Amino acid sequence: MTTTSSIGALFSRLRGGAGKRAASEIDPICGMSVDPAKAAGSHVYRGKAYFFCSTHCLDMFTTDPAKHIDKEKGMEPPVARA
């Protein structure tokens, strides 16, 4: 897992440089606004970094990311085909 500080630094560079503050992200579990530089944790899923207000939210997400992301979008998780 990538550390929170390195993810925050990466997002800062991608959003316009080290001197600018990164925009807040939304914790996909509880809906809180999270500053990536101060997040309790992060997780990359399907190429997107998600940030969390607490390790509890991070743990819930990492158990089943699709469940939380698809619920957020109002969709059912994809069904695995044999």
Secondary structure as UniProt FT lines:
FT   HELIX           4..14
FT   TURN            15..16
FT   TURN            18..19
FT   STRAND          25..26
FT   TURN            28..30
FT   STRAND          33..34
FT   HELIX           36..38
FT   STRAND          41..45
FT   TURN            46..47
FT   STRAND          48..52
FT   HELIX           55..63
FT   HELIX           65..72
FT   TURN            73..74
//
